[in-house]
């Protein structure tokens, strides 16, 4: 009979650390930066099977069939944003996705909006 103190391999869950998904890299290729609100979509280039070298990259490409923000992408995939940014930089470099950045409108200093955000955070 098995006690609660005995662990089986499958009880431990995933054992790969997030940095293993990126091959140990912690920064996006070429110094690329992706803001949380940047919109990512698949390019017109078809994804060949040999280019999609991991389940995470394949999942990103599947989700990018419709435009999605970097924040939503990281949330759905369940990986840290830093890891997703590294993978996105690789996919951009390979021409498999494109990134659209919102038009810069200058600094947002709407006190009413900031007050609402602060009130919402305090309510948590």
BAFI-3210 file (N, C-alpha, C; in Angstrom, 3 decimals, decimal comma, padded with zeros to 6 digits):
// residues 124
n [1|2|3|4|5|6|7|8|9|10|11|12|13|14|15|16|17|18|19|20|21|22|23|24|25|26|27|28|29|30|31|32|33|34|35|36|37|38|39|40|41|42|43|44|45|46|47|48|49|50|51|52|53|54|55|56|57|58|59|60|61|62|63|64|65|66|67|68|69|70|71|72|73|74|75|76|77|78|79|80|81|82|83|84|85|86|87|88|89|90|91|92|93|94|95|96|97|98|99|100|101|102|103|104|105|106|107|108|109|110|111|112|113|114|115|116|117|118|119|120|121|122|123|124]
n.u [000,839|000,490|001,756|000,927|003,306|004,915|006,103|005,377|006,850|005,102|003,557|004,921|004,617|005,252|008,705|010,482|012,185|011,230|013,287|014,441|012,857|013,595|016,128|017,926|018,297|017,734|017,091|015,468|016,217|018,487|018,012|015,378|012,250|009,166|006,213|003,630|001,171|001,506|000,481|000,265|000,482|000,099|002,268|002,042|003,566|003,791|003,898|006,367|006,790|009,327|010,353|008,959|009,934|009,231|006,675|005,697|006,305|004,753|002,224|002,086|002,085|-000,336|-002,158|-001,738|-003,114|-005,311|-005,151|-003,469|-002,685|000,532|000,465|-001,963|-001,329|000,817|-000,572|-002,503|-000,884|000,542|003,116|005,931|006,108|008,607|009,786|008,013|008,485|011,095|010,660|008,896|010,571|012,281|010,470|009,657|012,095|012,369|010,385|007,797|005,822|004,232|004,522|002,542|002,670|000,986|-000,034|002,013|000,926|001,833|002,390|000,262|-001,690|-004,067|-005,716|-008,114|-008,489|-006,188|-006,788|-009,032|-007,836|-006,073|-007,947|-009,244|-007,132|-006,651|-009,006|-008,658]
n.v [-001,182|002,216|005,139|008,582|009,935|008,814|009,378|009,265|009,314|010,562|012,085|014,369|016,338|018,710|018,816|020,360|023,374|026,790|028,118|026,140|025,816|027,833|027,192|027,949|030,632|033,977|036,391|038,043|037,320|039,333|041,597|042,315|043,711|043,114|044,583|044,271|044,839|044,635|043,373|040,168|038,147|035,446|035,255|035,434|033,409|029,944|027,624|025,385|021,973|021,282|023,658|024,276|023,611|022,887|022,076|024,369|026,478|025,650|025,857|028,631|029,514|028,383|029,813|032,344|032,494|034,078|037,543|038,385|039,657|040,050|039,682|038,249|035,970|034,848|034,299|032,389|030,311|029,739|030,274|032,144|035,662|036,574|034,279|033,782|036,056|035,586|033,334|034,473|036,335|034,616|033,447|035,682|036,359|034,180|034,672|033,770|034,919|038,123|041,331|043,851|047,078|049,234|052,539|055,187|057,327|059,168|060,086|058,738|060,315|060,397|061,215|060,329|057,809|056,498|056,553|054,876|052,451|052,093|051,916|049,574|047,725|047,893|046,802|044,161]
n.w [000,000|-000,704|000,796|001,688|001,688|-000,189|-003,384|-006,759|-010,001|-011,852|-010,169|-009,553|-011,406|-014,102|-014,825|-016,141|-016,252|-016,944|-018,427|-019,900|-022,078|-023,747|-024,423|-022,510|-022,858|-021,816|-022,814|-025,532|-028,972|-030,770|-029,257|-029,300|-028,272|-026,759|-026,003|-023,519|-024,632|-027,328|-030,469|-031,793|-034,680|-037,024|-039,800|-043,403|-044,226|-044,513|-041,809|-041,623|-040,694|-039,741|-038,818|-036,548|-033,641|-031,077|-028,654|-027,443|-029,207|-031,367|-030,217|-029,795|-032,469|-033,304|-031,707|-032,663|-034,980|-035,017|-034,345|-031,331|-028,079|-026,504|-023,725|-023,368|-024,803|-023,332|-021,002|-021,794|-022,714|-020,446|-019,655|-018,360|-019,106|-019,971|-021,077|-023,172|-024,689|-025,617|-027,242|-029,088|-030,348|-031,706|-033,502|-034,979|-036,157|-037,841|-039,607|-039,203|-037,676|-037,173|-035,636|-034,306|-033,202|-030,941|-031,880|-030,844|-028,416|-026,728|-023,303|-020,837|-018,578|-017,153|-014,413|-013,306|-014,469|-013,500|-010,760|-010,698|-011,440|-009,271|-007,154|-007,925|-007,682|-004,938|-004,030|-004,427]
ca.u [000,000|001,265|001,408|000,943|004,684|005,562|005,817|005,692|007,348|004,026|002,975|005,713|004,231|006,315|009,977|011,312|012,126|010,905|014,427|014,792|012,054|014,321|017,512|018,737|018,369|016,832|016,794|015,075|017,226|018,686|017,591|013,978|011,414|007,735|005,407|002,511|000,011|001,808|-000,396|001,026|-000,321|000,891|002,533|001,494|004,483|003,304|004,807|006,801|006,907|010,688|010,628|008,290|010,776|008,787|005,228|005,401|006,317|003,584|001,042|002,091|001,654|-001,766|-002,898|-001,546|-003,967|-006,052|-004,289|-003,546|-001,648|001,595|-000,014|-002,948|-000,609|001,533|-001,569|-003,114|000,138|000,937|004,555|006,277|006,180|009,990|009,990|007,217|009,177|012,226|010,099|008,358|011,695|012,726|009,466|009,744|013,335|012,142|009,328|006,570|004,822|004,502|004,112|002,033|002,720|000,006|000,517|002,418|000,086|002,387|002,227|-001,105|-001,697|-005,445|-005,792|-009,326|-008,202|-005,224|-007,509|-009,850|-006,923|-005,618|-009,084|-009,435|-006,061|-006,881|-010,153|-008,212]
ca.v [000,000|003,442|006,206|009,922|010,427|008,219|010,101|008,607|010,293|011,334|012,973|015,580|017,344|019,013|019,053|021,247|024,782|027,609|028,486|025,051|026,012|028,784|026,753|028,645|032,069|034,793|037,623|037,809|037,410|040,642|042,696|042,663|043,886|043,015|045,129|043,399|045,139|044,404|042,356|039,175|037,350|034,640|035,887|034,645|032,301|028,726|027,045|024,032|021,145|021,260|024,936|024,292|022,639|022,576|022,213|025,756|027,256|025,217|026,442|030,061|029,668|028,084|030,918|033,559|032,451|035,326|038,470|038,256|040,441|039,274|039,337|037,171|034,799|034,276|033,795|031,171|029,267|029,392|030,474|033,519|036,589|036,603|033,101|034,003|037,072|034,933|032,502|035,370|036,886|033,563|033,283|036,870|036,212|033,154|035,133|033,014|035,799|039,556|042,045|045,192|047,874|050,318|053,857|055,926|058,496|059,972|059,622|058,764|060,806|060,629|060,948|059,558|056,425|055,967|056,366|053,674|051,302|051,946|051,421|048,177|046,920|047,854|045,927|042,759]
ca.w [000,000|-000,870|001,740|001,099|001,612|-001,360|-004,618|-008,006|-010,972|-012,472|-009,159|-009,383|-012,395|-015,073|-014,157|-016,952|-015,876|-018,120|-019,263|-020,817|-023,282|-024,593|-024,575|-021,518|-023,142|-021,006|-023,557|-026,928|-030,026|-031,389|-028,392|-029,572|-027,090|-027,006|-024,922|-023,196|-025,469|-028,743|-031,059|-032,543|-035,611|-037,966|-041,097|-044,505|-044,466|-043,867|-040,822|-041,943|-039,500|-039,201|-038,170|-035,255|-032,958|-029,722|-028,473|-027,070|-030,451|-032,117|-029,538|-030,098|-033,861|-033,366|-031,091|-033,463|-036,163|-034,827|-033,601|-029,878|-027,407|-025,855|-022,380|-023,490|-025,288|-022,184|-020,070|-022,326|-022,793|-019,088|-019,490|-017,996|-020,224|-020,457|-021,928|-024,381|-025,487|-026,298|-028,311|-030,111|-031,113|-032,623|-034,551|-035,832|-036,920|-038,864|-040,503|-038,995|-037,079|-037,267|-034,433|-034,532|-031,977|-030,958|-032,187|-029,648|-028,215|-025,649|-021,933|-020,332|-017,191|-016,758|-012,972|-013,024|-014,851|-012,534|-009,494|-010,855|-011,408|-007,882|-006,372|-008,285|-007,079|-003,497|-003,760|-004,493]
c.u [000,881|000,803|001,465|002,353|005,443|005,134|006,201|006,148|006,233|003,342|003,701|005,336|005,378|007,606|010,891|011,110|011,850|012,099|014,861|014,015|012,787|015,765|018,451|018,851|017,343|016,452|016,423|016,228|017,285|018,237|016,161|013,225|009,956|007,009|004,222|001,299|000,311|000,939|000,422|000,068|000,608|001,102|001,930|002,374|003,952|004,357|005,133|007,033|008,310|011,048|010,018|008,931|010,340|007,275|004,829|005,346|005,097|002,308|000,947|001,585|000,160|-002,589|-002,808|-002,313|-004,902|-005,151|-004,544|-002,439|-000,632|001,134|-001,010|-002,290|000,105|000,559|-002,161|-002,112|000,583|002,435|004,812|006,442|007,591|010,294|009,238|007,897|010,358|011,723|009,534|009,468|012,224|011,758|009,433|010,970|013,166|011,012|008,003|005,455|005,203|003,918|003,679|002,029|001,681|000,691|000,835|001,578|000,625|002,055|000,771|-001,064|-003,108|-005,596|-007,015|-009,101|-007,233|-005,874|-008,361|-008,996|-006,466|-006,732|-009,344|-008,379|-006,242|-008,044|-009,761|-007,733]
c.v [001,241|004,491|007,556|010,479|009,856|008,984|009,244|009,692|011,157|012,270|014,308|016,674|017,616|019,376|019,973|022,685|025,617|027,932|027,357|025,161|026,918|028,376|027,481|030,143|032,825|036,095|037,288|038,044|038,827|041,812|043,146|042,814|043,846|043,537|044,203|043,629|045,047|043,251|041,463|038,385|036,549|035,424|035,004|033,451|031,042|028,172|025,614|023,263|021,189|022,575|025,017|023,208|022,308|022,726|023,654|026,643|026,914|025,829|027,936|030,292|029,386|029,257|032,204|033,511|033,650|036,258|038,393|039,089|039,507|038,815|038,183|035,869|034,090|033,645|032,465|030,022|028,819|029,470|031,897|034,386|036,637|035,448|033,286|035,031|036,478|034,097|033,365|035,950|035,866|033,422|034,478|036,756|035,217|033,529|034,422|033,842|037,251|040,218|043,449|045,923|048,975|051,650|054,590|057,191|059,392|059,369|059,768|059,184|061,183|060,234|060,102|058,074|055,782|055,704|055,094|052,406|051,048|051,416|049,951|047,276|046,810|046,938|044,459|042,339]
c.w [000,000|000,134|001,035|000,963|000,423|-002,612|-005,796|-008,978|-011,547|-011,485|-009,065|-010,355|-013,340|-014,352|-014,958|-016,495|-017,123|-019,010|-020,184|-022,126|-024,265|-024,819|-023,629|-021,750|-022,309|-021,692|-024,993|-027,893|-030,582|-030,538|-028,641|-028,269|-027,508|-025,783|-024,688|-024,098|-026,966|-029,243|-031,979|-033,427|-036,505|-039,236|-042,184|-044,833|-043,788|-042,912|-041,223|-040,651|-038,898|-038,511|-036,778|-034,412|-031,535|-029,636|-028,146|-028,314|-031,302|-031,533|-029,826|-031,520|-034,022|-032,838|-031,903|-034,779|-036,185|-034,040|-032,096|-029,253|-026,757|-024,473|-022,440|-023,928|-024,136|-021,200|-020,527|-022,337|-021,402|-018,855|-019,046|-019,241|-020,810|-021,391|-023,242|-025,275|-026,246|-027,464|-029,440|-030,977|-032,109|-033,796|-035,495|-036,733|-038,070|-039,821|-040,334|-038,356|-037,342|-036,017|-034,819|-033,194|-032,054|-031,243|-030,882|-029,541|-027,114|-024,295|-021,487|-018,867|-016,761|-015,291|-012,614|-013,333|-013,860|-011,184|-009,560|-010,807|-009,985|-006,994|-006,659|-007,676|-005,578|-003,133|-003,794|-003,135]
res [x|x|x|x|x|x|x|x|x|x|x|x|x|x|x|x|x|x|x|x|x|x|x|x|x|x|x|x|x|x|x|x|x|x|x|x|x|x|x|x|x|x|x|x|x|x|x|x|x|x|x|x|x|x|x|x|x|x|x|x|x|x|x|x|x|x|x|x|x|x|x|x|x|x|x|x|x|x|x|x|x|x|x|x|x|x|x|x|x|x|x|x|x|x|x|x|x|x|x|x|x|x|x|x|x|x|x|x|x|x|x|x|x|x|x|x|x|x|x|x|x|x|x|x]
***
